[in-house]
Amino acid sequence: MEQANFGRPIGSHLGKTIYESIENEDGQFTFDRIADCDTDGCCPLDQLHKNELMLRNGLIYKKAS
């Protein structure tokens, strides 16, 4: 994600901030859940639904309606 605006911090996961929302060139996304990842940090993409994105730290955001 190159250019993004982040909403207010609402928590943390693995030392990284969880933001309430993220806005980028594709629109606005709101935090939905933490992905299921293995012990190496690999998070399978098949757990994503349409209109969702996952950040590298396993945070899943859903496109706002």
Secondary structure, 3 states (H helix, E strand, C coil): CCCCEECCEEEEECCEEEECEEEECCEEEEEEEECCCCCCCCCCHHHCCCCEEECCCCEEEEECC
